[in-house]
Amino acid sequence: MSGRTAPDPSGAGRSSETDCSEVLLRVFEYLDGEMTGMDCTRIRRHLDDCVDCMGAYERDVLLKALVRRSCGCEQAPETLRMSIMTTITTVRVRYEEVRSRGEDEATGQSH
């Protein structure tokens, strides 16, 4: 799964534009509707083409449903919530920096 790309359904021999590692990293953003329309479309296309990632996506859908059903009436302590949000923000910023560096290298630009 990781690092691979889903085959192009057109049969033209190209890979989809989104690799498995990106899909797996961002699957909860996709599930929670926290992506731009363009990113959502890219992830959806990849999931449609990649059996492995679709399996991981379906597992995460079930996991979220189980957590919601089991813990829906309890609220996490504020310190835990803040710690989680800080970690998510840190990971997202690092991901965007790495992604930006990769795009710059592909176009020959530098920061």
N, CA, C and O of each residue as an XYZ file, in Angstrom:
444
protein
N       0.817     -1.189      0.000
C       0.000      0.000      0.000
C       0.862      1.256      0.000
O       0.786      2.042     -0.944
N       1.673      1.467      1.019
C       2.379      2.726      1.209
C       3.320      3.036      0.058
O       4.106      2.191     -0.368
N       3.224      4.287     -0.448
C       4.104      4.722     -1.503
C       3.643      4.342     -2.891
O       4.139      4.895     -3.873
N       2.719      3.425     -3.003
C       2.217      3.022     -4.308
C       1.129      3.965     -4.756
O       0.606      4.766     -3.981
N       0.805      3.850     -6.020
C      -0.333      4.582     -6.553
C      -1.294      3.582     -7.146
O      -0.893      2.503     -7.581
N      -2.553      3.938     -7.164
C      -3.563      3.064     -7.737
C      -3.442      3.086     -9.250
O      -3.072      4.110     -9.823
N      -3.751      1.967     -9.911
C      -3.684      1.956    -11.366
C      -4.709      2.902    -11.965
O      -5.763      3.153    -11.381
N      -4.385      3.420    -13.134
C      -5.297      4.310    -13.846
C      -6.422      3.480    -14.449
O      -6.152      2.583    -15.247
N      -7.692      3.754    -14.089
C      -8.797      2.955    -14.591
C      -9.002      3.090    -16.097
O      -9.708      2.275    -16.691
N      -8.407      4.094    -16.724
C      -8.572      4.263    -18.167
C      -7.768      3.230    -18.936
O      -7.974      3.030    -20.133
N      -6.836      2.567    -18.227
C      -6.019      1.561    -18.884
C      -4.864      2.169    -19.663
O      -4.188      1.449    -20.398
N      -4.615      3.448    -19.531
C      -3.567      4.107    -20.294
C      -2.180      3.847    -19.718
O      -1.191      4.344    -20.256
N      -2.086      3.079    -18.638
C      -0.801      2.746    -18.057
C      -0.287      3.759    -17.060
O       0.780      3.544    -16.484
N      -0.979      4.834    -16.830
C      -0.567      5.831    -15.842
C      -1.112      5.426    -14.476
O      -2.000      4.580    -14.373
N      -0.574      6.031    -13.448
C      -1.083      5.831    -12.094
C      -1.946      7.020    -11.728
O      -1.816      8.101    -12.302
N      -2.837      6.807    -10.756
C      -3.621      7.945    -10.279
C      -2.671      8.942     -9.640
O      -1.557      8.579     -9.260
N      -3.091     10.184     -9.516
C      -2.216     11.247     -9.050
C      -1.945     11.208     -7.553
O      -1.100     11.962     -7.068
N      -2.628     10.363     -6.815
C      -2.515     10.329     -5.365
C      -1.968      8.973     -4.935
O      -2.496      7.934     -5.329
N      -0.904      8.983     -4.123
C      -0.363      7.695     -3.706
C      -0.997      7.224     -2.394
O      -1.625      7.992     -1.664
N      -0.808      5.950     -2.132
C      -1.449      5.313     -0.981
C      -1.062      5.974      0.337
O      -1.908      6.129      1.218
N       0.198      6.364      0.485
C       0.617      6.957      1.761
C      -0.142      8.246      2.050
O      -0.495      8.506      3.200
N      -0.400      9.058      1.026
C      -1.167     10.290      1.238
C      -2.604      9.968      1.628
O      -3.161     10.599      2.527
N      -3.202      8.994      0.958
C      -4.585      8.618      1.266
C      -4.691      8.145      2.708
O      -5.586      8.567      3.441
N      -3.781      7.271      3.116
C      -3.843      6.736      4.473
C      -3.584      7.805      5.522
O      -4.148      7.759      6.614
N      -2.732      8.767      5.193
C      -2.447      9.868      6.120
C      -3.657     10.782      6.281
O      -3.883     11.330      7.360
N      -4.427     10.947      5.223
C      -5.503     11.949      5.225
C      -6.904     11.344      5.286
O      -7.891     12.062      5.122
N      -7.006     10.039      5.519
C      -8.325      9.388      5.456
C      -9.314      9.972      6.474
O     -10.503     10.077      6.172
N      -8.855     10.350      7.661
C      -9.795     10.899      8.642
C     -10.246     12.301      8.256
O     -11.378     12.685      8.550
N      -9.375     13.078      7.600
C      -9.812     14.371      7.064
C     -10.942     14.148      6.057
O     -11.938     14.871      6.041
N     -10.757     13.139      5.230
C     -11.769     12.812      4.217
C     -13.075     12.384      4.889
O     -14.154     12.857      4.530
N     -12.963     11.494      5.857
C     -14.148     11.008      6.586
C     -14.904     12.135      7.285
O     -16.133     12.123      7.349
N     -14.168     13.097      7.803
C     -14.773     14.182      8.571
C     -15.189     15.369      7.703
O     -15.688     16.367      8.225
N     -14.992     15.274      6.388
C     -15.369     16.362      5.493
C     -14.527     17.611      5.690
O     -15.027     18.726      5.542
N     -13.247     17.433      6.026
C     -12.356     18.556      6.324
C     -11.393     18.852      5.186
O     -10.349     19.464      5.411
N     -11.718     18.431      3.967
C     -10.838     18.634      2.815
C     -11.493     19.580      1.825
O     -12.708     19.780      1.830
N     -10.654     20.154      0.978
C     -11.187     20.945     -0.122
C     -11.881     20.006     -1.106
O     -11.654     18.796     -1.081
N     -12.708     20.552     -1.951
C     -13.402     19.742     -2.943
C     -12.447     18.996     -3.856
O     -12.679     17.833     -4.187
N     -11.368     19.665     -4.267
C     -10.393     19.039     -5.153
C      -9.673     17.880     -4.458
O      -9.487     16.819     -5.055
N      -9.268     18.079     -3.196
C      -8.617     17.000     -2.448
C      -9.573     15.839     -2.232
O      -9.183     14.676     -2.336
N     -10.822     16.157     -1.933
C     -11.846     15.127     -1.742
C     -11.979     14.272     -3.004
O     -12.050     13.045     -2.925
N     -12.009     14.913     -4.138
C     -12.141     14.200     -5.412
C     -10.937     13.306     -5.653
O     -11.090     12.164     -6.087
N      -9.726     13.817     -5.372
C      -8.510     13.010     -5.557
C      -8.529     11.777     -4.666
O      -8.202     10.678     -5.113
N      -8.913     11.960     -3.395
C      -8.944     10.833     -2.460
C     -10.011      9.832     -2.898
O      -9.763      8.626     -2.895
N     -11.182     10.312     -3.268
C     -12.274      9.435     -3.707
C     -11.865      8.611     -4.927
O     -12.130      7.410     -4.986
N     -11.225      9.252     -5.894
C     -10.765      8.526     -7.093
C      -9.780      7.438     -6.719
O      -9.846      6.320     -7.231
N      -8.857      7.777     -5.815
C      -7.873      6.785     -5.393
C      -8.570      5.615     -4.693
O      -8.272      4.454     -4.973
N      -9.480      5.920     -3.798
C     -10.199      4.853     -3.096
C     -10.968      3.967     -4.067
O     -11.028      2.751     -3.886
N     -11.547      4.562     -5.084
C     -12.284      3.791     -6.086
C     -11.371      2.844     -6.858
O     -11.811      1.791     -7.320
N     -10.092      3.221     -7.000
C      -9.145      2.445     -7.802
C      -8.270      1.496     -6.996
O      -7.674      0.583     -7.567
N      -8.178      1.686     -5.694
C      -7.209      0.937     -4.879
C      -7.920      0.094     -3.821
O      -8.466      0.623     -2.852
N      -7.905     -1.193     -4.017
C      -8.591     -2.117     -3.100
C      -8.007     -2.033     -1.686
O      -8.750     -2.059     -0.705
N      -6.677     -1.931     -1.582
C      -6.040     -1.875     -0.257
C      -6.465     -0.634      0.525
O      -6.817     -0.720      1.702
N      -6.429      0.514     -0.137
C      -6.813      1.750      0.548
C      -8.310      1.771      0.860
O      -8.720      2.275      1.906
N      -9.115      1.232     -0.035
C     -10.556      1.159      0.235
C     -10.813      0.299      1.466
O     -11.682      0.624      2.275
N     -10.072     -0.787      1.617
C     -10.210     -1.633      2.802
C      -9.861     -0.878      4.073
O     -10.558     -0.992      5.081
N      -8.774     -0.101      4.025
C      -8.378      0.706      5.181
C      -9.429      1.769      5.475
O      -9.753      2.025      6.634
N      -9.957      2.384      4.427
C     -11.009      3.396      4.577
C     -12.250      2.787      5.241
O     -12.794      3.360      6.185
N     -12.691      1.643      4.754
C     -13.873      0.990      5.326
C     -13.648      0.606      6.780
O     -14.565      0.709      7.595
N     -12.440      0.165      7.115
C     -12.106     -0.159      8.512
C     -12.223      1.094      9.381
O     -12.760      1.036     10.487
N     -11.719      2.230      8.880
C     -11.772      3.476      9.641
C     -13.203      3.987      9.796
O     -13.542      4.567     10.828
N     -14.043      3.780      8.787
C     -15.469      4.143      8.894
C     -16.107      3.348     10.031
O     -16.830      3.904     10.858
N     -15.834      2.042     10.066
C     -16.380      1.199     11.133
C     -15.833      1.595     12.500
O     -16.572      1.607     13.485
N     -14.542      1.918     12.565
C     -13.931      2.333     13.831
C     -14.580      3.610     14.361
O     -14.896      3.704     15.548
N     -14.777      4.593     13.480
C     -15.429      5.839     13.911
C     -16.842      5.583     14.413
O     -17.270      6.171     15.406
N     -17.569      4.701     13.723
C     -18.935      4.382     14.137
C     -18.934      3.701     15.509
O     -19.778      3.994     16.355
N     -17.987      2.799     15.717
C     -17.890      2.106     17.002
C     -17.559      3.072     18.129
O     -18.170      3.015     19.196
N     -16.600      3.956     17.900
C     -16.233      4.944     18.928
C     -17.415      5.857     19.217
O     -17.718      6.139     20.376
N     -18.081      6.320     18.167
C     -19.239      7.210     18.347
C     -20.331      6.514     19.172
O     -20.919      7.114     20.072
N     -20.587      5.260     18.857
C     -21.640      4.523     19.556
C     -21.244      4.240     21.006
O     -22.079      4.310     21.908
N     -19.974      3.923     21.223
C     -19.517      3.552     22.564
C     -19.232      4.739     23.469
O     -19.399      4.648     24.686
N     -18.807      5.839     22.889
C     -18.355      6.979     23.695
C     -19.123      8.255     23.404
O     -18.709      9.334     23.827
N     -20.217      8.152     22.700
C     -20.947      9.335     22.260
C     -21.439     10.227     23.377
O     -21.553     11.438     23.191
N     -21.734      9.656     24.537
C     -22.299     10.471     25.610
C     -21.231     11.029     26.548
O     -21.541     11.836     27.424
N     -19.981     10.609     26.374
C     -18.901     11.093     27.231
C     -18.090     12.154     26.503
O     -17.870     12.058     25.295
N     -17.651     13.155     27.234
C     -16.806     14.185     26.649
C     -15.402     14.038     27.208
O     -15.214     13.844     28.409
N     -14.417     14.133     26.320
C     -13.026     14.028     26.744
C     -12.664     15.221     27.624
O     -13.196     16.313     27.429
N     -11.759     15.025     28.595
C     -11.295     16.143     29.414
C     -10.663     17.224     28.520
O     -10.067     16.911     27.489
N     -10.794     18.469     28.915
C     -10.302     19.590     28.114
C      -8.806     19.488     27.836
O      -8.365     19.823     26.737
N      -8.015     19.032     28.810
C      -6.562     18.920     28.587
C      -6.264     17.886     27.505
O      -5.360     18.091     26.695
N      -6.992     16.800     27.478
C      -6.807     15.783     26.439
C      -7.204     16.334     25.083
O      -6.498     16.135     24.095
N      -8.322     17.020     25.035
C      -8.778     17.609     23.773
C      -7.747     18.588     23.219
O      -7.467     18.573     22.021
N      -7.181     19.437     24.074
C      -6.183     20.409     23.640
C      -4.903     19.718     23.168
O      -4.295     20.135     22.182
N      -4.498     18.666     23.872
C      -3.309     17.918     23.483
C      -3.492     17.275     22.105
O      -2.584     17.304     21.274
N      -4.656     16.706     21.874
C      -4.947     16.084     20.580
C      -4.959     17.134     19.473
O      -4.380     16.916     18.409
N      -5.605     18.257     19.710
C      -5.672     19.308     18.688
C      -4.278     19.871     18.377
O      -3.983     20.186     17.224
N      -3.432     19.998     19.389
C      -2.062     20.466     19.169
C      -1.295     19.470     18.314
O      -0.586     19.864     17.388
N      -1.429     18.199     18.612
C      -0.750     17.163     17.829
C      -1.247     17.149     16.391
O      -0.444     17.058     15.462
N      -2.539     17.236     16.198
C      -3.105     17.251     14.846
C      -2.578     18.447     14.066
O      -2.205     18.313     12.900
N      -2.547     19.602     14.694
C      -2.060     20.806     14.031
C      -0.587     20.660     13.664
O      -0.186     21.035     12.562
N       0.220     20.119     14.570
C       1.638     19.920     14.317
C       1.849     18.967     13.145
O       2.653     19.245     12.256
N       1.139     17.858     13.141
C       1.259     16.882     12.061
C       0.828     17.506     10.745
O       1.492     17.315      9.726
N      -0.265     18.245     10.748
C      -0.772     18.867      9.518
C       0.239     19.878      8.969
O       0.477     19.916      7.762
N       0.836     20.699      9.846
C       1.822     21.686      9.403
C       3.041     20.976      8.822
O       3.535     21.369      7.766
N       3.526     19.948      9.489
C       4.685     19.205      8.984
C       4.360     18.558      7.645
O       5.183     18.586      6.730
N       3.185     17.983      7.520
C       2.767     17.354      6.266
C       2.755     18.382      5.134
O       3.266     18.119      4.045
N       2.172     19.545      5.395
C       2.098     20.585      4.373
C       3.492     21.080      3.991
O       3.744     21.367      2.821
N       4.411     21.186      4.978
C       5.784     21.608      4.670
C       6.472     20.588      3.773
O       7.124     20.959      2.797
N       6.332     19.318      4.093
C       6.943     18.260      3.287
C       6.314     18.236      1.901
O       7.014     18.111      0.896
N       5.036     18.353      1.854
C       4.327     18.358      0.571
C       4.776     19.542     -0.285
O       5.002     19.395     -1.486
N       4.903     20.704      0.332
C       5.333     21.902     -0.374
C       6.756     21.742     -0.892
O       7.048     22.122     -2.026
N       7.647     21.182     -0.073
C       9.026     20.956     -0.508
C       9.066     20.018     -1.704
O       9.834     20.239     -2.640
N       8.255     18.985     -1.683
C       8.204     18.038     -2.791
C       7.718     18.688     -4.067
O       8.241     18.401     -5.145
N       6.723     19.562     -3.966
C       6.216     20.267     -5.142
C       7.269     21.235     -5.666
O       7.433     21.376     -6.878
N       7.992     21.911     -4.751
C       9.043     22.833     -5.165
C      10.163     22.090     -5.896
O      10.670     22.564     -6.912
N      10.541     20.930     -5.374
C      11.592     20.144     -6.023
C      11.155     19.687     -7.409
O      11.964     19.647     -8.336
N       9.883     19.344     -7.551
C       9.369     18.887     -8.826
C       9.357     20.012     -9.863
O       9.501     19.754    -11.057
N       9.185     21.261     -9.412
C       9.141     22.392    -10.337
C      10.461     23.142    -10.402
O      10.590     24.092    -11.175
N      11.452     22.731     -9.598
C      12.759     23.379     -9.607
C      12.819     24.659     -8.810
O      13.785     25.412     -8.936
N      11.806     24.935     -7.984
C      11.790     26.148     -7.160
C      12.431     25.851     -5.821
O      12.516     24.694     -5.410
N      12.881     26.889     -5.142
C      13.425     26.718     -3.791
C      12.863     27.793     -2.890
O      12.411     28.836     -3.363
N      12.888     27.546     -1.595
C      12.370     28.501     -0.602
C      13.427     29.477     -0.218
O      13.183     30.359      0.605
